[in-house]
Amino acid sequence: MQMLPQWLYPWVPSIVLGAQITLLIVGAWLLRALFGRLVQRAGTRHGLPPEFTFAFLLTGKIVIYGATLLLVLDRLGVSATVLWTAFTGFAAVAAVAFFAAWSVLSNIFCSFLIFVTGIVRLHDHIEVVENGQTAGLRGQVIDINLIYTTVQEHSADGSGSTLKFPNSLFFQRITRTWPGEPPAPVVAPTGAGAASQPPSGGATP
């Protein structure tokens, strides 16, 4: 203070406050850039889909900029009680929104687990069954996103229909996989065709 000119003394608190806010903003920008680079590098190394990378970047940006905003408001003299009230109100609204969108959030979390555990991968031939004894829905995995997994169905007529499984389904059902093409499903004959076939091992009348 003694080295500054006297006319600058009244402006020192404002200059210090502006410098602190500027440092907070610059620090938040640098932290967000570093976080984004780390997420991009991790996504490239582990082969994560662009949806995952975008979700991580968006979440990190919200957290970093939100914390910076609270610090800036604190430097501006906003009461801690006001900040706490605003935070609890926001948390209550977020909790309600979380429970309202639980099914969607569950699929997003399960999609992350799918990529981490490798329970299902692209181009796998899979079958989702209720138990190990009955046949289920089968096909080849052609896409995995944040909400569902798309499977190209195996059909004898070659219709090429697709199935979309919610990602949470893979953690609620048994998933059977094959290293190559799966065997053709056995379809029991029904109707008149079944009645006309002789029983196995018996003589025809």
Rosetta constraint file for C-alpha pairs under 8 A:
AtomPair CA 1 CA 9 HARMONIC 7.51 0.50
AtomPair CA 4 CA 8 HARMONIC 6.69 0.50
AtomPair CA 4 CA 9 HARMONIC 7.43 0.50
AtomPair CA 5 CA 9 HARMONIC 7.21 0.50
AtomPair CA 8 CA 12 HARMONIC 6.47 0.50
AtomPair CA 11 CA 15 HARMONIC 6.11 0.50
AtomPair CA 12 CA 16 HARMONIC 6.06 0.50
AtomPair CA 13 CA 17 HARMONIC 6.08 0.50
AtomPair CA 14 CA 18 HARMONIC 6.03 0.50
AtomPair CA 15 CA 19 HARMONIC 6.06 0.50
AtomPair CA 16 CA 20 HARMONIC 6.16 0.50
AtomPair CA 17 CA 21 HARMONIC 6.22 0.50
AtomPair CA 17 CA 75 HARMONIC 7.13 0.50
AtomPair CA 17 CA 76 HARMONIC 7.83 0.50
AtomPair CA 18 CA 22 HARMONIC 6.02 0.50
AtomPair CA 19 CA 23 HARMONIC 6.09 0.50
AtomPair CA 20 CA 24 HARMONIC 6.21 0.50
AtomPair CA 20 CA 75 HARMONIC 7.90 0.50
AtomPair CA 21 CA 25 HARMONIC 6.22 0.50
AtomPair CA 21 CA 72 HARMONIC 5.98 0.50
AtomPair CA 21 CA 75 HARMONIC 7.44 0.50
AtomPair CA 22 CA 26 HARMONIC 6.08 0.50
AtomPair CA 23 CA 27 HARMONIC 5.84 0.50
AtomPair CA 24 CA 28 HARMONIC 6.08 0.50
AtomPair CA 24 CA 68 HARMONIC 6.53 0.50
AtomPair CA 24 CA 71 HARMONIC 7.75 0.50
AtomPair CA 24 CA 72 HARMONIC 7.29 0.50
AtomPair CA 25 CA 29 HARMONIC 6.21 0.50
AtomPair CA 25 CA 68 HARMONIC 6.92 0.50
AtomPair CA 26 CA 30 HARMONIC 6.18 0.50
AtomPair CA 27 CA 31 HARMONIC 6.03 0.50
AtomPair CA 28 CA 32 HARMONIC 6.02 0.50
AtomPair CA 28 CA 64 HARMONIC 6.34 0.50
AtomPair CA 28 CA 65 HARMONIC 6.63 0.50
AtomPair CA 28 CA 68 HARMONIC 6.49 0.50
AtomPair CA 29 CA 33 HARMONIC 6.17 0.50
AtomPair CA 30 CA 34 HARMONIC 6.14 0.50
AtomPair CA 31 CA 35 HARMONIC 6.03 0.50
AtomPair CA 31 CA 64 HARMONIC 7.68 0.50
AtomPair CA 32 CA 36 HARMONIC 6.03 0.50
AtomPair CA 32 CA 60 HARMONIC 7.28 0.50
AtomPair CA 32 CA 61 HARMONIC 6.23 0.50
AtomPair CA 32 CA 64 HARMONIC 6.82 0.50
AtomPair CA 33 CA 37 HARMONIC 6.22 0.50
AtomPair CA 34 CA 38 HARMONIC 6.25 0.50
AtomPair CA 35 CA 39 HARMONIC 6.18 0.50
AtomPair CA 35 CA 57 HARMONIC 7.69 0.50
AtomPair CA 35 CA 60 HARMONIC 7.33 0.50
AtomPair CA 36 CA 40 HARMONIC 6.09 0.50
AtomPair CA 36 CA 57 HARMONIC 6.02 0.50
AtomPair CA 37 CA 41 HARMONIC 6.10 0.50
AtomPair CA 38 CA 42 HARMONIC 6.10 0.50
AtomPair CA 39 CA 43 HARMONIC 5.99 0.50
AtomPair CA 39 CA 53 HARMONIC 6.57 0.50
AtomPair CA 39 CA 56 HARMONIC 7.19 0.50
AtomPair CA 39 CA 57 HARMONIC 7.08 0.50
AtomPair CA 40 CA 44 HARMONIC 6.17 0.50
AtomPair CA 40 CA 53 HARMONIC 6.70 0.50
AtomPair CA 41 CA 45 HARMONIC 6.11 0.50
AtomPair CA 42 CA 46 HARMONIC 6.03 0.50
AtomPair CA 42 CA 48 HARMONIC 7.99 0.50
AtomPair CA 43 CA 47 HARMONIC 5.56 0.50
AtomPair CA 43 CA 48 HARMONIC 4.75 0.50
AtomPair CA 43 CA 49 HARMONIC 7.35 0.50
AtomPair CA 43 CA 50 HARMONIC 7.98 0.50
AtomPair CA 43 CA 52 HARMONIC 7.98 0.50
AtomPair CA 43 CA 53 HARMONIC 6.27 0.50
AtomPair CA 44 CA 48 HARMONIC 6.69 0.50
AtomPair CA 48 CA 52 HARMONIC 6.36 0.50
AtomPair CA 48 CA 53 HARMONIC 7.02 0.50
AtomPair CA 48 CA 115 HARMONIC 7.38 0.50
AtomPair CA 49 CA 53 HARMONIC 6.77 0.50
AtomPair CA 49 CA 145 HARMONIC 7.30 0.50
AtomPair CA 50 CA 54 HARMONIC 6.10 0.50
AtomPair CA 51 CA 55 HARMONIC 6.14 0.50
AtomPair CA 51 CA 145 HARMONIC 6.96 0.50
AtomPair CA 51 CA 146 HARMONIC 6.64 0.50
AtomPair CA 52 CA 56 HARMONIC 6.22 0.50
AtomPair CA 52 CA 112 HARMONIC 7.79 0.50
AtomPair CA 52 CA 146 HARMONIC 7.18 0.50
AtomPair CA 53 CA 57 HARMONIC 6.13 0.50
AtomPair CA 54 CA 58 HARMONIC 6.02 0.50
AtomPair CA 55 CA 59 HARMONIC 6.11 0.50
AtomPair CA 56 CA 60 HARMONIC 6.08 0.50
AtomPair CA 57 CA 61 HARMONIC 6.03 0.50
AtomPair CA 58 CA 62 HARMONIC 6.21 0.50
AtomPair CA 59 CA 63 HARMONIC 6.28 0.50
AtomPair CA 60 CA 64 HARMONIC 6.04 0.50
AtomPair CA 61 CA 65 HARMONIC 5.95 0.50
AtomPair CA 62 CA 66 HARMONIC 5.71 0.50
AtomPair CA 63 CA 67 HARMONIC 6.12 0.50
AtomPair CA 64 CA 68 HARMONIC 6.21 0.50
AtomPair CA 65 CA 69 HARMONIC 6.06 0.50
AtomPair CA 66 CA 70 HARMONIC 6.41 0.50
AtomPair CA 67 CA 71 HARMONIC 6.32 0.50
AtomPair CA 68 CA 72 HARMONIC 6.12 0.50
AtomPair CA 69 CA 73 HARMONIC 6.15 0.50
AtomPair CA 70 CA 74 HARMONIC 6.14 0.50
AtomPair CA 70 CA 83 HARMONIC 7.41 0.50
AtomPair CA 71 CA 75 HARMONIC 6.26 0.50
AtomPair CA 72 CA 76 HARMONIC 6.27 0.50
AtomPair CA 73 CA 77 HARMONIC 6.47 0.50
AtomPair CA 73 CA 78 HARMONIC 5.49 0.50
AtomPair CA 74 CA 78 HARMONIC 5.27 0.50
AtomPair CA 74 CA 79 HARMONIC 7.13 0.50
AtomPair CA 74 CA 80 HARMONIC 7.28 0.50
AtomPair CA 78 CA 82 HARMONIC 7.04 0.50
AtomPair CA 78 CA 83 HARMONIC 7.32 0.50
AtomPair CA 79 CA 83 HARMONIC 6.45 0.50
AtomPair CA 80 CA 84 HARMONIC 6.02 0.50
AtomPair CA 81 CA 85 HARMONIC 6.08 0.50
AtomPair CA 82 CA 86 HARMONIC 6.13 0.50
AtomPair CA 83 CA 87 HARMONIC 6.04 0.50
AtomPair CA 84 CA 88 HARMONIC 6.09 0.50
AtomPair CA 85 CA 89 HARMONIC 6.14 0.50
AtomPair CA 86 CA 90 HARMONIC 6.12 0.50
AtomPair CA 87 CA 91 HARMONIC 6.04 0.50
AtomPair CA 88 CA 92 HARMONIC 6.09 0.50
AtomPair CA 89 CA 93 HARMONIC 6.34 0.50
AtomPair CA 90 CA 94 HARMONIC 6.06 0.50
AtomPair CA 91 CA 95 HARMONIC 6.03 0.50
AtomPair CA 92 CA 96 HARMONIC 6.33 0.50
AtomPair CA 93 CA 97 HARMONIC 6.20 0.50
AtomPair CA 94 CA 98 HARMONIC 5.94 0.50
AtomPair CA 95 CA 99 HARMONIC 6.33 0.50
AtomPair CA 96 CA 100 HARMONIC 6.13 0.50
AtomPair CA 97 CA 101 HARMONIC 6.10 0.50
AtomPair CA 98 CA 102 HARMONIC 5.78 0.50
AtomPair CA 98 CA 105 HARMONIC 7.67 0.50
AtomPair CA 101 CA 105 HARMONIC 6.18 0.50
AtomPair CA 102 CA 106 HARMONIC 5.84 0.50
AtomPair CA 103 CA 107 HARMONIC 6.38 0.50
AtomPair CA 104 CA 108 HARMONIC 6.37 0.50
AtomPair CA 104 CA 147 HARMONIC 6.77 0.50
AtomPair CA 105 CA 109 HARMONIC 6.18 0.50
AtomPair CA 106 CA 110 HARMONIC 6.07 0.50
AtomPair CA 106 CA 168 HARMONIC 6.58 0.50
AtomPair CA 107 CA 111 HARMONIC 6.03 0.50
AtomPair CA 107 CA 146 HARMONIC 6.76 0.50
AtomPair CA 107 CA 147 HARMONIC 5.14 0.50
AtomPair CA 107 CA 148 HARMONIC 7.11 0.50
AtomPair CA 107 CA 166 HARMONIC 6.44 0.50
AtomPair CA 107 CA 167 HARMONIC 5.08 0.50
AtomPair CA 107 CA 168 HARMONIC 5.15 0.50
AtomPair CA 108 CA 112 HARMONIC 6.59 0.50
AtomPair CA 108 CA 146 HARMONIC 4.91 0.50
AtomPair CA 108 CA 147 HARMONIC 5.60 0.50
AtomPair CA 108 CA 167 HARMONIC 7.56 0.50
AtomPair CA 109 CA 113 HARMONIC 6.47 0.50
AtomPair CA 110 CA 114 HARMONIC 6.08 0.50
AtomPair CA 110 CA 167 HARMONIC 5.69 0.50
AtomPair CA 110 CA 168 HARMONIC 5.45 0.50
AtomPair CA 110 CA 171 HARMONIC 7.85 0.50
AtomPair CA 111 CA 115 HARMONIC 6.54 0.50
AtomPair CA 111 CA 144 HARMONIC 7.74 0.50
AtomPair CA 111 CA 145 HARMONIC 7.04 0.50
AtomPair CA 111 CA 146 HARMONIC 5.58 0.50
AtomPair CA 111 CA 147 HARMONIC 6.99 0.50
AtomPair CA 111 CA 148 HARMONIC 7.78 0.50
AtomPair CA 111 CA 167 HARMONIC 5.69 0.50
AtomPair CA 111 CA 168 HARMONIC 7.66 0.50
AtomPair CA 112 CA 116 HARMONIC 6.28 0.50
AtomPair CA 112 CA 146 HARMONIC 7.82 0.50
AtomPair CA 113 CA 117 HARMONIC 5.79 0.50
AtomPair CA 113 CA 118 HARMONIC 7.87 0.50
AtomPair CA 114 CA 118 HARMONIC 5.45 0.50
AtomPair CA 114 CA 119 HARMONIC 5.69 0.50
AtomPair CA 114 CA 120 HARMONIC 6.24 0.50
AtomPair CA 114 CA 121 HARMONIC 7.95 0.50
AtomPair CA 114 CA 167 HARMONIC 7.87 0.50
AtomPair CA 115 CA 119 HARMONIC 7.66 0.50
AtomPair CA 115 CA 120 HARMONIC 7.72 0.50
AtomPair CA 115 CA 121 HARMONIC 7.64 0.50
AtomPair CA 120 CA 124 HARMONIC 6.87 0.50
AtomPair CA 120 CA 141 HARMONIC 7.96 0.50
AtomPair CA 121 CA 141 HARMONIC 7.04 0.50
AtomPair CA 122 CA 141 HARMONIC 5.24 0.50
AtomPair CA 122 CA 142 HARMONIC 5.78 0.50
AtomPair CA 122 CA 143 HARMONIC 6.42 0.50
AtomPair CA 122 CA 144 HARMONIC 7.30 0.50
AtomPair CA 123 CA 140 HARMONIC 5.67 0.50
AtomPair CA 123 CA 141 HARMONIC 4.86 0.50
AtomPair CA 123 CA 142 HARMONIC 5.75 0.50
AtomPair CA 124 CA 140 HARMONIC 5.53 0.50
AtomPair CA 124 CA 141 HARMONIC 5.43 0.50
AtomPair CA 124 CA 177 HARMONIC 6.93 0.50
AtomPair CA 124 CA 178 HARMONIC 7.28 0.50
AtomPair CA 124 CA 179 HARMONIC 7.50 0.50
AtomPair CA 125 CA 138 HARMONIC 7.36 0.50
AtomPair CA 125 CA 139 HARMONIC 5.62 0.50
AtomPair CA 125 CA 140 HARMONIC 4.35 0.50
AtomPair CA 125 CA 141 HARMONIC 6.47 0.50
AtomPair CA 125 CA 177 HARMONIC 5.64 0.50
AtomPair CA 125 CA 178 HARMONIC 5.61 0.50
AtomPair CA 125 CA 179 HARMONIC 7.34 0.50
AtomPair CA 125 CA 180 HARMONIC 7.02 0.50
AtomPair CA 125 CA 181 HARMONIC 6.74 0.50
AtomPair CA 125 CA 182 HARMONIC 6.71 0.50
AtomPair CA 126 CA 138 HARMONIC 5.50 0.50
AtomPair CA 126 CA 139 HARMONIC 5.67 0.50
AtomPair CA 126 CA 140 HARMONIC 6.19 0.50
AtomPair CA 126 CA 141 HARMONIC 7.36 0.50
AtomPair CA 126 CA 175 HARMONIC 6.56 0.50
AtomPair CA 126 CA 176 HARMONIC 5.41 0.50
AtomPair CA 126 CA 177 HARMONIC 4.39 0.50
AtomPair CA 126 CA 178 HARMONIC 6.58 0.50
AtomPair CA 127 CA 135 HARMONIC 8.00 0.50
AtomPair CA 127 CA 136 HARMONIC 5.95 0.50
AtomPair CA 127 CA 137 HARMONIC 5.39 0.50
AtomPair CA 127 CA 138 HARMONIC 3.96 0.50
AtomPair CA 127 CA 139 HARMONIC 6.56 0.50
AtomPair CA 127 CA 175 HARMONIC 5.65 0.50
AtomPair CA 127 CA 176 HARMONIC 4.93 0.50
AtomPair CA 127 CA 177 HARMONIC 6.41 0.50
AtomPair CA 128 CA 136 HARMONIC 5.39 0.50
AtomPair CA 128 CA 137 HARMONIC 5.42 0.50
AtomPair CA 128 CA 138 HARMONIC 6.37 0.50
AtomPair CA 128 CA 170 HARMONIC 7.59 0.50
AtomPair CA 128 CA 173 HARMONIC 6.48 0.50
AtomPair CA 128 CA 174 HARMONIC 5.85 0.50
AtomPair CA 128 CA 175 HARMONIC 4.66 0.50
AtomPair CA 128 CA 176 HARMONIC 6.37 0.50
AtomPair CA 129 CA 134 HARMONIC 6.76 0.50
AtomPair CA 129 CA 135 HARMONIC 6.17 0.50
AtomPair CA 129 CA 136 HARMONIC 4.35 0.50
AtomPair CA 129 CA 137 HARMONIC 6.76 0.50
AtomPair CA 129 CA 173 HARMONIC 6.18 0.50
AtomPair CA 129 CA 174 HARMONIC 5.40 0.50
AtomPair CA 129 CA 175 HARMONIC 6.41 0.50
AtomPair CA 129 CA 176 HARMONIC 7.63 0.50
AtomPair CA 130 CA 134 HARMONIC 7.09 0.50
AtomPair CA 130 CA 136 HARMONIC 7.12 0.50
AtomPair CA 130 CA 173 HARMONIC 5.74 0.50
AtomPair CA 130 CA 174 HARMONIC 6.26 0.50
AtomPair CA 131 CA 173 HARMONIC 7.49 0.50
AtomPair CA 131 CA 174 HARMONIC 6.22 0.50
AtomPair CA 132 CA 174 HARMONIC 7.18 0.50
AtomPair CA 135 CA 185 HARMONIC 7.95 0.50
AtomPair CA 137 CA 153 HARMONIC 7.85 0.50
AtomPair CA 138 CA 151 HARMONIC 7.84 0.50
AtomPair CA 138 CA 153 HARMONIC 6.08 0.50
AtomPair CA 138 CA 154 HARMONIC 6.47 0.50
AtomPair CA 139 CA 151 HARMONIC 5.47 0.50
AtomPair CA 139 CA 152 HARMONIC 5.07 0.50
AtomPair CA 139 CA 153 HARMONIC 4.19 0.50
AtomPair CA 139 CA 154 HARMONIC 5.09 0.50
AtomPair CA 140 CA 151 HARMONIC 5.17 0.50
AtomPair CA 140 CA 152 HARMONIC 5.01 0.50
AtomPair CA 140 CA 153 HARMONIC 6.62 0.50
AtomPair CA 140 CA 154 HARMONIC 7.61 0.50
AtomPair CA 141 CA 149 HARMONIC 7.20 0.50
AtomPair CA 141 CA 150 HARMONIC 6.03 0.50
AtomPair CA 141 CA 151 HARMONIC 4.41 0.50
AtomPair CA 141 CA 152 HARMONIC 6.34 0.50
AtomPair CA 142 CA 149 HARMONIC 7.91 0.50
AtomPair CA 142 CA 150 HARMONIC 5.82 0.50
AtomPair CA 142 CA 151 HARMONIC 5.67 0.50
AtomPair CA 142 CA 152 HARMONIC 6.54 0.50
AtomPair CA 143 CA 149 HARMONIC 5.82 0.50
AtomPair CA 143 CA 150 HARMONIC 5.07 0.50
AtomPair CA 143 CA 151 HARMONIC 7.18 0.50
AtomPair CA 144 CA 148 HARMONIC 6.38 0.50
AtomPair CA 144 CA 149 HARMONIC 4.48 0.50
AtomPair CA 144 CA 150 HARMONIC 6.34 0.50
AtomPair CA 145 CA 149 HARMONIC 6.32 0.50
AtomPair CA 146 CA 167 HARMONIC 7.86 0.50
AtomPair CA 147 CA 166 HARMONIC 6.19 0.50
AtomPair CA 147 CA 167 HARMONIC 6.13 0.50
AtomPair CA 148 CA 164 HARMONIC 6.05 0.50
AtomPair CA 148 CA 165 HARMONIC 5.33 0.50
AtomPair CA 148 CA 166 HARMONIC 4.27 0.50
AtomPair CA 148 CA 167 HARMONIC 4.93 0.50
AtomPair CA 149 CA 164 HARMONIC 5.51 0.50
AtomPair CA 149 CA 165 HARMONIC 5.12 0.50
AtomPair CA 149 CA 166 HARMONIC 6.33 0.50
AtomPair CA 149 CA 167 HARMONIC 6.13 0.50
AtomPair CA 150 CA 162 HARMONIC 6.67 0.50
AtomPair CA 150 CA 163 HARMONIC 5.69 0.50
AtomPair CA 150 CA 164 HARMONIC 4.51 0.50
AtomPair CA 150 CA 165 HARMONIC 6.42 0.50
AtomPair CA 151 CA 162 HARMONIC 5.53 0.50
AtomPair CA 151 CA 163 HARMONIC 5.01 0.50
AtomPair CA 151 CA 164 HARMONIC 6.23 0.50
AtomPair CA 151 CA 165 HARMONIC 7.63 0.50
AtomPair CA 152 CA 160 HARMONIC 6.68 0.50
AtomPair CA 152 CA 161 HARMONIC 6.36 0.50
AtomPair CA 152 CA 162 HARMONIC 4.56 0.50
AtomPair CA 152 CA 163 HARMONIC 6.39 0.50
AtomPair CA 153 CA 160 HARMONIC 6.44 0.50
AtomPair CA 153 CA 161 HARMONIC 5.73 0.50
AtomPair CA 153 CA 162 HARMONIC 5.38 0.50
AtomPair CA 153 CA 163 HARMONIC 6.49 0.50
AtomPair CA 154 CA 158 HARMONIC 7.55 0.50
AtomPair CA 154 CA 160 HARMONIC 7.50 0.50
AtomPair CA 155 CA 159 HARMONIC 6.64 0.50
AtomPair CA 155 CA 160 HARMONIC 7.22 0.50
AtomPair CA 165 CA 169 HARMONIC 6.68 0.50
AtomPair CA 166 CA 170 HARMONIC 7.83 0.50
AtomPair CA 167 CA 171 HARMONIC 7.89 0.50
AtomPair CA 168 CA 172 HARMONIC 6.79 0.50
AtomPair CA 169 CA 173 HARMONIC 6.09 0.50
AtomPair CA 170 CA 174 HARMONIC 7.09 0.50
AtomPair CA 170 CA 175 HARMONIC 6.65 0.50
AtomPair CA 178 CA 182 HARMONIC 5.86 0.50
AtomPair CA 189 CA 193 HARMONIC 6.46 0.50
AtomPair CA 189 CA 194 HARMONIC 5.03 0.50
AtomPair CA 190 CA 194 HARMONIC 4.98 0.50
AtomPair CA 190 CA 195 HARMONIC 7.82 0.50
AtomPair CA 191 CA 195 HARMONIC 6.67 0.50
AtomPair CA 192 CA 196 HARMONIC 6.24 0.50
AtomPair CA 193 CA 197 HARMONIC 6.56 0.50
AtomPair CA 198 CA 202 HARMONIC 7.18 0.50
AtomPair CA 198 CA 203 HARMONIC 7.68 0.50
AtomPair CA 198 CA 204 HARMONIC 6.34 0.50
AtomPair CA 199 CA 203 HARMONIC 8.00 0.50
